Amino acid sequence: MSRRPVHLYRCVVNFTQSNRMFYVNSVRQLSDVEVRFRAVEKGVSNANVSGLSVTAADIIDIDFVYRGVM
């Protein structure tokens, strides 16, 4: 069984309280809007799991870099 290629994006979400770095992956290449949407969802979720109480309104900046196909 062959593995499907995965597009990888390195995201950094800056909140008022802290910064979060994580990866977003997809089976297809995403538009900038789609990457930002997924980064907001994942960034807020990761921050809340780690003990911060944040919402999307607390985001100051989102930065991402396309890392290629893995």
C-alpha positions as CSV (number, residue, x, y, z in Angstrom):
1,M,0.0,0.0,0.0
2,S,1.5,3.3,-1.0
3,R,1.2,6.4,1.1
4,R,-0.5,9.5,-0.1
5,P,1.7,12.6,-0.3
6,V,0.9,15.2,2.3
7,H,1.4,19.0,2.0
8,L,3.0,20.4,5.1
9,Y,2.7,24.0,6.5
10,R,4.7,25.3,9.5
11,C,2.4,27.8,11.4
12,V,3.1,30.3,14.1
13,V,0.2,31.9,15.9
14,N,0.9,34.9,18.1
15,F,-1.5,35.4,20.9
16,T,-1.5,38.3,23.4
17,Q,-0.2,35.9,26.0
18,S,2.1,33.6,24.1
19,N,3.2,32.2,20.7
20,R,2.4,28.7,19.4
21,M,4.2,26.9,16.6
22,F,2.8,23.7,15.0
23,Y,2.3,22.0,11.7
24,V,-0.8,21.8,9.5
25,N,-1.0,19.1,6.9
26,S,-3.3,18.4,4.1
27,V,-3.7,15.9,1.2
28,R,-3.9,18.8,-1.2
29,Q,-2.2,22.2,-1.4
30,L,-4.3,24.8,0.5
31,S,-5.0,28.4,-0.3
32,D,-3.8,31.1,2.1
33,V,-7.3,31.5,3.5
34,E,-7.6,27.8,4.1
35,V,-4.2,27.6,5.9
36,R,-5.1,30.6,8.1
37,F,-8.5,29.1,9.0
38,R,-6.9,25.8,10.0
39,A,-4.1,27.7,11.9
40,V,-6.7,29.6,13.9
41,E,-8.6,26.4,14.8
42,K,-5.5,24.5,15.7
43,G,-3.8,27.4,17.5
44,V,-6.7,28.1,19.7
45,S,-7.3,24.4,20.5
46,N,-3.6,23.8,21.3
47,A,-3.4,26.9,23.5
48,N,-6.5,26.0,25.5
49,V,-5.4,22.4,25.9
50,S,-2.1,23.7,27.4
51,G,-3.9,25.8,30.0
52,L,-4.4,29.2,28.4
53,S,-7.9,30.5,28.0
54,V,-7.8,32.1,24.6
55,T,-10.2,32.7,21.6
56,A,-9.6,33.7,18.0
57,A,-10.0,37.3,19.1
58,D,-6.8,37.0,21.1
59,I,-4.7,36.3,18.0
60,I,-2.4,39.1,17.0
61,D,-0.7,37.6,14.0
62,I,-0.6,34.3,12.0
63,D,2.5,33.4,10.0
64,F,2.9,30.2,7.9
65,V,5.5,28.7,5.5
66,Y,4.8,26.0,3.0
67,R,7.3,23.2,3.7
68,G,6.6,21.0,0.7
69,V,5.3,17.6,0.1
70,M,6.2,14.8,2.5
